[in-house]
Amino acid sequence: MSIGSLGYSLENQTFFSIEEKLGTVEKALKKMQDNEQNSLEAKNQFVFWVSTKNEALQEISEILVGSFLLQNIGKEDANYEAKLQGVHHLLQWVQILQESPSWEALRSMKSELSQFRAMMFLMPYKKKPREEKPSRFLYPRKKPKNYSFKASSSRGAYRG
């Protein structure tokens, strides 16, 4: 396995773990909506699902910061600013879901994640272009001397 495919595999696994955590958040939102009873057990379940949702969102933010901001996005990447903005938008959605969870926010975060995934895998890795050096054709070359070889009695010695 080459290093390039290993990197692709690790990034793919990172996205799978984020999607898994979003599945946990989705399940927590469903359980929080269904659990509208006033019993003590129902309130305990509600608190459990709120804390589960917050833990999953905290893990997503740690994955985003640890995997992408610290490791996979470098300044030499030509798409550096676009990728930083993608991670920033995802972190904003994490914060929105922590403060006021809604289905619309969850759908928006999932679509933002799919766009970010496409950007990470489909945008080619390009280094910033180097400073252009002056072309060698700007300066005329010296003309080579015209050497002539004449046959002589001294076994084809050079005469210039």
C-alpha positions in Angstrom: 0.0 0.0 0.0 1.4 3.3 -1.0 1.6 6.3 1.3 -0.9 8.2 -0.9 -3.5 5.5 -0.6 -2.9 5.3 3.1 -3.6 9.0 3.4 -6.8 8.6 1.4 -7.9 5.7 3.5 -7.3 7.6 6.8 -9.2 10.7 5.5 -12.0 8.5 4.4 -12.1 6.8 7.8 -12.2 10.3 9.4 -15.3 11.2 7.3 -16.9 7.9 8.2 -16.4 8.6 11.9 -17.9 12.1 11.6 -20.9 10.6 9.8 -21.2 8.0 12.6 -21.3 10.8 15.2 -23.9 12.7 13.1 -26.0 9.5 13.2 -25.8 9.6 17.0 -26.9 13.2 17.0 -29.8 12.4 14.7 -30.9 9.5 17.0 -30.6 11.8 20.0 -32.8 14.4 18.3 -35.4 11.8 17.5 -35.4 10.5 21.1 -35.5 14.1 22.5 -38.6 14.8 20.3 -40.4 11.6 21.2 -39.7 12.0 24.9 -42.2 14.7 25.9 -43.7 13.1 29.0 -43.5 14.7 32.4 -42.4 11.6 34.4 -39.1 11.5 36.2 -37.8 8.7 34.0 -38.7 10.6 30.9 -36.8 13.7 32.2 -33.8 11.5 32.9 -33.9 10.0 29.4 -34.2 13.5 28.0 -31.0 14.6 29.9 -29.3 11.5 28.8 -30.0 12.2 25.1 -29.0 15.8 25.4 -25.6 14.8 27.0 -25.2 12.1 24.3 -25.8 14.7 21.6 -23.4 17.1 23.1 -20.6 14.5 23.5 -21.0 13.4 19.9 -20.8 17.0 18.7 -17.7 17.6 20.9 -16.1 14.6 19.4 -16.9 15.9 15.9 -15.3 19.2 16.7 -12.2 17.4 18.0 -12.0 15.3 14.8 -12.3 18.4 12.6 -9.6 20.3 14.5 -7.3 17.4 15.0 -7.5 15.7 11.7 -8.0 18.6 9.3 -6.8 21.8 10.8 -3.7 20.4 12.4 -2.8 17.6 9.9 -4.4 17.6 6.5 -4.6 21.3 5.5 -1.3 22.9 4.8 -0.3 26.4 3.8 1.4 25.1 0.6 -2.0 23.8 -0.6 -3.4 25.9 -3.4 -6.9 25.4 -1.9 -5.8 26.4 1.6 -8.4 29.1 2.2 -11.3 27.2 0.8 -10.5 24.2 3.0 -10.1 26.4 6.0 -13.5 28.0 5.3 -15.1 24.5 5.0 -13.8 23.4 8.4 -14.9 26.7 9.8 -18.4 26.3 8.5 -18.6 22.8 9.9 -17.5 24.0 13.3 -20.1 26.7 13.2 -22.8 24.0 12.5 -21.5 22.0 15.5 -21.9 25.1 17.7 -25.4 25.7 16.3 -26.4 22.1 17.0 -25.1 22.3 20.5 -27.0 25.5 21.4 -30.3 25.0 19.5 -30.6 21.6 17.9 -33.0 21.4 14.9 -33.5 19.1 12.0 -32.7 22.0 9.6 -29.4 22.6 11.2 -28.6 18.8 11.1 -29.5 18.7 7.3 -27.4 21.7 6.7 -24.4 20.3 8.5 -24.7 17.0 6.5 -24.8 18.9 3.2 -21.8 21.0 4.3 -19.9 17.9 5.3 -20.6 16.3 1.9 -19.4 19.5 0.1 -16.2 19.5 2.3 -15.6 15.8 1.6 -15.8 16.5 -2.2 -13.5 19.4 -1.8 -10.9 17.4 0.1 -11.0 14.4 -2.3 -11.7 16.0 -5.7 -9.7 19.2 -5.6 -6.2 18.3 -6.8 -3.3 19.0 -4.5 -1.3 21.8 -6.0 1.6 23.6 -4.6 1.7 27.3 -4.9 3.4 28.3 -8.1 7.1 29.2 -7.8 8.3 32.6 -8.6 8.9 32.7 -12.3 12.5 32.9 -13.4 13.4 34.8 -16.5 13.3 32.6 -19.5 16.6 31.5 -21.0 15.3 32.7 -24.3 15.2 36.3 -23.2 19.0 36.5 -23.4 20.5 35.6 -26.8 22.9 32.7 -26.8 26.5 33.2 -28.0 26.9 31.8 -31.4 29.1 28.8 -31.4 32.4 29.2 -33.3 32.4 27.7 -36.7 35.0 24.9 -36.5 36.3 23.5 -39.7 38.1 20.2 -39.9 40.5 19.8 -42.8 42.2 16.6 -43.7 45.9 16.9 -43.6 48.9 14.8 -43.5 49.0 15.0 -39.7 46.1 12.6 -39.3 43.2 15.1 -39.3 44.5 17.5 -36.8 42.3 20.4 -35.8 43.0 23.7 -37.5 40.9 26.6 -36.3 
